[in-house]
């Protein structure tokens, strides 16, 4: 019996989130700003007491290694935009997506985004998945809401793997290069 697309996409999201919870439950505040190499992107304290993520409008070469802090900000940024656009709201500017800080504030933020995304997903019908996606393809009729849901799953899976790898490297004593 074929699995409906909405069911399959939700299963894929739930599987990815379960893998993320494994790491979220083990993250320590110091993990978020650990820099595995001198050439990395991170989040930096700003004069207002908040955090500013490193950013370049054109991707640098070589691409900097992101910290867990930067990756969690990045998840919060693209996920906030995806949720807002899926609800028909304009996307907030990237600079307005604020990283809450290391540890529990960011973990709570990500879990809240998950709850908001699940509410959106649970409100979709299989017919809704065939509608033109407002994001990230800017209303390109070749891409549907199902494509957006699949993109969120893929982007989250990639970021979860990166966070997990960084957490494991730090726990193992940092990155070392063979002689």
C-alpha positions as CSV (number, residue, x, y, z in Angstrom):
1,X,0.0,0.0,0.0
2,X,1.5,3.4,-1.0
3,X,2.4,5.8,1.8
4,X,0.8,9.2,1.4
5,X,3.4,12.0,0.8
6,X,2.4,13.9,3.9
7,X,2.9,10.8,6.0
8,X,6.3,10.0,4.5
9,X,7.5,13.6,4.9
10,X,6.3,13.7,8.5
11,X,8.0,10.4,9.2
12,X,11.3,11.7,7.7
13,X,11.1,14.9,9.8
14,X,10.4,12.9,13.0
15,X,13.3,10.6,12.4
16,X,15.6,13.6,11.8
17,X,14.3,15.3,14.9
18,X,14.9,12.2,17.0
19,X,18.5,12.2,15.9
20,X,18.7,15.9,16.8
21,X,17.3,15.3,20.3
22,X,20.1,12.9,21.0
23,X,22.6,15.7,20.5
24,X,20.5,18.5,22.1
25,X,20.2,16.5,25.3
26,X,24.0,16.2,25.5
27,X,25.1,19.7,24.4
28,X,26.9,21.8,27.0
29,X,26.9,25.7,26.9
30,X,30.6,25.7,26.0
31,X,30.0,23.4,23.0
32,X,28.2,26.2,21.2
33,X,31.2,28.5,20.8
34,X,33.9,25.9,20.5
35,X,36.0,26.7,17.4
36,X,37.4,23.5,15.8
37,X,39.8,25.5,13.6
38,X,41.0,29.1,13.3
39,X,39.0,29.5,10.0
40,X,35.4,29.2,11.3
41,X,32.1,31.1,11.4
42,X,30.6,31.6,14.8
43,X,28.3,33.9,16.7
44,X,29.9,36.8,18.5
45,X,28.8,39.0,21.4
46,X,27.5,42.4,20.1
47,X,27.4,45.7,21.9
48,X,23.7,45.3,22.8
49,X,24.3,42.2,24.8
50,X,23.1,39.9,22.0
51,X,24.9,37.8,19.4
52,X,25.8,38.5,15.8
53,X,26.5,35.6,13.4
54,X,29.4,35.7,11.0
55,X,28.1,36.2,7.5
56,X,29.2,36.9,3.9
57,X,26.8,37.6,1.1
58,X,29.1,35.7,-1.3
59,X,30.2,32.3,0.0
60,X,33.9,32.5,0.9
61,X,36.5,30.1,-0.5
62,X,37.4,28.2,1.4
63,X,34.1,27.9,3.3
64,X,34.6,28.5,7.0
65,X,33.8,25.6,9.4
66,X,30.7,26.7,11.4
67,X,30.5,26.4,15.1
68,X,27.5,24.8,16.8
69,X,26.4,28.3,17.8
70,X,26.5,29.4,14.2
71,X,24.7,26.3,13.0
72,X,21.9,26.6,15.5
73,X,21.5,30.3,14.5
74,X,21.4,29.2,10.9
75,X,18.7,26.6,11.6
76,X,16.7,29.3,13.5
77,X,17.1,31.7,10.6
78,X,16.0,29.4,7.7
79,X,13.3,27.7,9.8
80,X,11.8,31.0,10.9
81,X,11.7,32.2,7.3
82,X,10.2,28.9,6.1
83,X,7.5,29.1,8.8
84,X,6.6,32.7,8.1
85,X,6.6,32.3,4.4
86,X,4.4,29.2,4.7
87,X,1.9,31.2,6.6
88,X,1.9,33.9,3.9
89,X,3.9,36.4,6.1
90,X,6.9,38.3,4.7
91,X,10.3,36.9,5.7
92,X,12.1,38.9,8.4
93,X,15.5,40.2,7.4
94,X,18.3,37.8,8.3
95,X,19.7,40.4,10.7
96,X,16.5,40.3,12.8
97,X,16.8,36.6,13.5
98,X,18.6,36.7,16.9
99,X,20.5,33.8,18.4
100,X,19.4,33.4,22.0
101,X,22.8,32.3,23.3
102,X,24.6,29.2,24.4
103,X,22.9,26.3,26.1
104,X,19.3,26.1,27.1
105,X,18.0,29.3,25.5
106,X,19.0,28.1,22.1
107,X,17.8,24.6,22.7
108,X,14.4,25.9,23.8
109,X,14.2,28.2,20.7
110,X,14.9,25.2,18.4
111,X,12.3,23.1,20.2
112,X,9.8,25.9,19.9
113,X,10.5,26.2,16.1
114,X,9.9,22.4,15.9
115,X,6.5,22.8,17.6
116,X,5.6,25.7,15.2
117,X,6.6,23.6,12.2
118,X,4.7,20.6,13.4
119,X,1.6,22.7,13.8
120,X,2.0,23.8,10.3
121,X,2.6,20.3,9.0
122,X,-0.3,18.9,10.9
123,X,-2.6,21.4,9.3
124,X,-1.6,20.4,5.7
125,X,-3.5,18.0,3.6
126,X,-2.0,16.0,0.8
127,X,-3.7,18.5,-1.6
128,X,-2.0,21.4,0.1
129,X,1.4,19.8,-0.6
130,X,0.7,20.2,-4.4
131,X,0.3,24.0,-4.1
132,X,3.1,26.3,-5.3
133,X,5.7,26.8,-2.6
134,X,6.2,30.4,-1.4
135,X,9.7,29.5,-0.1
136,X,12.6,29.0,-0.8
137,X,12.0,29.1,-4.5
138,X,10.1,32.4,-4.4
139,X,6.8,31.2,-5.8
140,X,8.3,29.2,-8.7
141,X,5.4,27.0,-9.9
142,X,7.8,24.1,-10.5
143,X,8.2,23.7,-6.8
144,X,5.4,22.8,-4.4
145,X,4.8,22.9,-0.7
146,X,6.0,19.3,-0.6
147,X,9.3,20.4,-2.0
148,X,9.6,23.0,0.8
149,X,8.8,20.3,3.4
150,X,11.4,18.0,1.8
151,X,13.9,20.9,1.8
152,X,13.3,21.6,5.5
153,X,13.9,17.9,6.2
154,X,17.1,17.8,4.2
155,X,18.4,21.1,5.6
156,X,17.7,20.0,9.1
157,X,19.3,16.6,8.6
158,X,22.4,18.2,7.2
159,X,22.7,20.7,10.1
160,X,22.0,18.0,12.7
161,X,24.8,15.9,11.2
162,X,27.2,18.8,11.4
163,X,26.2,19.7,15.0
164,X,26.6,16.0,16.0
165,X,30.0,15.8,14.4
166,X,31.2,18.9,16.1
167,X,29.8,17.8,19.5
168,X,31.5,14.5,19.2
169,X,34.9,16.0,18.1
170,X,34.8,18.4,21.0
171,X,33.9,15.6,23.5
172,X,36.8,13.5,22.1
173,X,39.2,16.3,22.8
174,X,39.1,18.4,19.7
175,X,40.2,18.0,16.2
176,X,43.7,16.6,15.6
177,X,45.5,16.1,12.3
178,X,47.6,13.0,11.6
179,X,51.3,13.7,11.7
